[in-house]
Amino acid sequence: MKTEGQVRIPSGCAIAAVISKEGIKMSGEMIARAMKPMHERSNGLGGGFAGYGIYPEYKDYYAMHMFFDSRSTRKECEAFLKDHFEIVQSEIIPTRKIHSITDEPIIWRYFVSPLQSSLKAMQLDEREFVTRTVMKINSTMNGAFVFSSGKNMGTFKAVGYPEDVGLFYKLEEYEGYSWTAHGRYPTNTPGWWGGAHPFTLLDYSVVHNGEISSYDANRRFIEMFGYKCTLQTDTEVITYIMDYLLRVQGLSLYDAASTVAAPFWETIHRSTDTCKKERLLYLRKVFSSLLITGPFSIVLGFNGGLMALNDRLKLRSMVVGEKDDKVFIASEEAAIRTMEPDAENIWAPSGGEPVIIKVKDGISI
């Protein structure tokens, strides 16, 4: 029998990401390959990827990636979409047969634009309108799930190991300036297609390693603002929190990080920077229900950048590396070395300190 110290304990789940600060496109095969050395962090119950800049020909339209449990469900949902959106392209998402991935739903994508008549009738901007549409479909249409809804980006996920999911979705045929990836090891939520990471809303995507002990408090707060947690895993709420803080409240990325991974009270009170101290106190008091507790490392993807963040005590591993214009993030250095053997400046971010990378100003994405 192997004893402690003789067996690898991976602390569950694998995350990885890469971004080109110059906006140079990379094949999705790179990020899929990065997941192989972290195979033991997954158990085959969920894997997925998010790519940014992958739909340049439809960059002005929302790319809705959807799961359907039947053809009739797809027709019902499509009729609903036609009432509120211009659909410029509708097609099945290409996949290849992989023996380890079974029971796949109907996997479809729509490139859509909200009808001006619908926006005027509800007096909403298009991003809020799309958000409400996603919530309505996911909470009221049985057997239909929107699992990606941003512009010029898309999520690809399934029940399986991430390296198999990459093959299944033919990621080598996509090119993006930024990619994130996840291998799932669920501990207290089911393994199913909609519950795999990344979780997305509009162009925000989240991959997460850890467990959210504050989930109920976070969920109760966020659902007061129209969000619906329907995908049976705690990570979903992080995505909605980020959308609420960044899009609805207009906070900066740093302020959003300082909300979900807020410094301890004593740390704030010891601060000698009066302006910073007042800002942190404000965030802790106003958004106290959005503090995420429990061990976590996350990567937030968005149009034009990435943000990596650990919990305040750094209870989950995450390392960052660089090479030329690229920045790499992963649960393990081995994953970074797989993407770039000559990666430099490998370092581990401190707990609660965000690492924010943006594509340079003016780049066409």
N, C-alpha and C positions, 0 to 999 in steps of 0.2 A: 504494500500500500504506500502511495506517495504521501509525504507529509508536507506541511507548510514550508515553503522555500524550495520545494522540488517540483511544484506544479505552478504553471502560470495562471495568475488570477487577473484577468484583464479589466475588471471594473466596468464591464458592460458597455455596449454600443461603441461604434466607431464613427468619427466625423473627419471630413477632409474638405479642403477648399483650395482653389488657386485663382489668382486674378492677375491680369496684365495691366499695369498702370498706364501703359501706352494704348490700351484698347486693342491689342493684337489678338486675333482670333486663334483659339486652340481647339483641337479635336476633343470631343468628349471621351475618346478612348483613353486620354491621359488620366483623367480623374477616375475612370473605372479601374484602370490598372493600379492606381494608388490604394485601392481597397483590399487588394490581395494579401499584403503582409499583415493586415488586421483582421483576417478571416475569423480568428477565434473570438473576436469581440461580438460577433453576430451569431444567431442560432437559426438563421434561415427563415425567420418570421417577418422579415421586412427589410427592404433595401430601396434606395432611391437617389435621385440626382436632380439638381436644378441648374439650368444653363441660361446665361444672359447674352443677348445679342444674337440669338440663334435663328430669329425670324426677320431678317432685314427686309424681305420683300413685303412683309405684313407689319412693319414696325409701328404703324399708326393705329393698329387694331388690337383689341384685347384677345389674347389667345386663351380660349377656354378649353382646358383638357378635362375630359369627363369619363367617369365609369358609369356604365349602365348594366343592370342585371338582365335586361331583355330588350328585344327589338321594339316591343310596344312601349316600353318606358322611354326609350330613345325618341320615338316619334312624338310622344306626349311632351317631353321636355323641349324638343325642337320646335313644336308648335308654340309653346310658351315663349321661347326665345324670339321667334319671328314676330310676335306681337310687340316686342320691346326693342329689338335690335335689328340692324342691317347685318345680315350674314353674308360676308363676301367669300368665304370658303368653308366648306364642311367636308370632313374626310376622316376615315379611320386612321389612327396613329400606327405607322408601320411597325411591325414586330417580327421576330423570327422565333421558331419553335425551339424551346429549351426544355429538356426532359425534366429538369428540376423545378420548373415553374408551371404550375397546373391551375385548373379552375379559373382561368382568367376571365374577367368580365368583358363586355364590349367596351373598347377603349377608343374614344373619339375626340376630335378637336374641332372647334369652331373659331374662326377669326371674325370678330364682331365689332360693331360700333353702335352705341346707344342711339335710338331714334330721338331726334330733337323734340318731337311731339311728346314722347314719354318723359323727357327731362323737364319740359315746361309744365306738364301736367302735375308732376310731383315736386317741382321747384327744387331740383337737386342738381349738383354738379355731377359730371359723368363718373368720377371715381366713387362717390357715395352711392350712386345708382347701381354701379356694378357690384359694389360690396353688398348692398341689400339684395340684389338678385342672387348672388352666391349663397347668402344666408337662407333665402327663401327656398331655393332648390334643395339645399342640403338638409333643411329641417322639415320640409313638407312633401317632397316628391320621393316616395319610397322607391329605392332601387336606383336612384340617380344621385351622383356626387360630383361636384366641381372640385377638382383637386389642383387646379392651377388657373389663374385668371389675370395675369399681367400682360403688359405690352412688351414685345420683343424678348420674351423669356418663356421658359416652360419647365414644368416638373415632370419627371418620369419615375414612377415608383410601382412596387409590386411586392407580393409575398415571395421572398427568396433571398439568397445571399446577394449582396450588392454587385459583386463581379458578374453574377449571372443576370442580374437585372440590367446591367449595362449592355450585355450581349443581346438580351431579349428586345430591348428598345433600339438596337442598332446605333448606339451613341457615337460610334466612329463616323457616322454620316452627318453629324451636327458639328458646327463650329461656333464657339462663343468666347468672349473676352473674359468671362468669369464662370466658374463652376463650383458647386458644392455637392457633397455626397454624404450618405449615411448608411451604416449597417446597424440593424436593430437587434436588441436583445431585450424584449419586453419582459418585465417582471411582475406587473400587476394589471396590465391591460391586454386585450386580445391582439393576436397577430392577424391582421386582415388587410386587404389592399388599401382601403381608405386610411388605415391607421399607420401606414408606413410613412417615413419622413422622406423628403422635406414636407412641411406644412406651409401653405402659401395663402396669401390674400393680396390681390392686385400684384404688384411686383415684389412684395416682401416674401421672403422664404426663410424658414428656420430649420436647422438641423440641431439636434440636442442629444447630449449624453448625460444622463442623470435621472433624477426623480424630483418632482415638485411636491414638497410637503404642504405648501400653501395653496394647492390647486383649488380647493373649494372656495377659499376667500377670494382668490384671483378671479375665478369663474363667476361668482355671484356679482362681483363688482362690474366686470366687463359686460355681462349680459344685461345690465341695466341700460346699456347704450346700444342695444340692438344686435349685438353679436350672439351667435348661437353655437355652443360647443356640442357638436353632434358626431365627432369622429372617434370617440371612445379612447382617447389617450390624453394625458396631461399636457403634452407638448403643444397641442393645438392652441391652448390659451396664450402661450407666449407670442405666437404670431399675431393674434388679435390685440394683445397688449401693445405690441410694437406699432401696429397700424394706428391704434388709438392715440398713443403718445406722439408719434411722428407726423401722421397725416391729420388727425382730428385736432390734437392739441398744439401741433406745430413746434414741438420741442426739438432740440438738436439731438444728434446721435449720442453725444456725450451726456446730455441731460437724461435721455431715455435710459442709458446704461446706469446712471447715478440714481435712477428710480427703481429699476428692477434688481439691481445689485447695490443698494444704497450702503454707504459707509455706516459703521456702527455709530450710535449716538456719541459715545465718548471720543471717537475719532473726529467727528464733526466739531464737537465743543473744543477740542484741542487745536483746531485749525487757527493759524495766525493771519490767514487771508480773509479779511472781513467780508468782501464781496462773495467769495466762494462759499464761505461759511453760511451766509444768509441764503444763498441759492440752494445749497444742500438741505438746509432746514426747511425751506419752502417746499422742495420736492418731497421730502420725507413726510411732511404734514399733509399736503394736499393729495398726494397719491400713495398714501400709506397702504392701501389695499392692493397695490400693484407691486409691492416688494415680493420677489420670488425667493422663497427659502427652500433649503435642501441642496444637495450636491448637483451642480450642473456646469457644463461647458457648452456654449452655443456658438453657432455662426449664423449671423443674419445676412442674407443676401438682399440687395436692392439694385435698381437700375443705376449703374455707375459706381458700385462699390460693394464692400463687405465690412462687417463688424464682427470681431471675435470677442467673446466675453466669458469669463469664469465667475462662479459664485465667490462671495466675499472671502471664504476660507480656502478657496482653491481645492475643492474636494474631488475634482475630476481633472485628468491630465489634458493638456493642450500645449502644443509647441508651434512656433512660427519660424519660418526660414525665408531667405531671399536669394534671388539670383537674377542679375540684370534688371529688367523691368517687372519681374514676376515676384509675387509674394505667395507663400505656401503656408497653409494652416492644417494641422492634423492632430489626432489624438496621440500619435506616435511619430517619432522622427523617421522610422523606417518607411512610412507612407510618403513623407516628403522626399526622401532619397530615391524612392521609386519614380517619382515625377521628375526630379532633378538631382542626379547623383552628386553634382558639385554645388549643391545649395550651401549658402553661406549664412553667417549670423544667426545660427539656430539658437533660439531662446524661448523660455517659458514665461508668458505674461503673468503678472501678479494677480491675485484674487481681486475681483471687482474693478480692474483697470481695463477699459476697452482698447482693443487694437482696431483702428479704423483705417481702411485703405480705400482711396477713391481713384477712379480713372481720371486722368488729367483733364483740366478744363478745356472745353472746346472740342473734345474728341467726338466724332460722329459715332453714335452707338444705336 
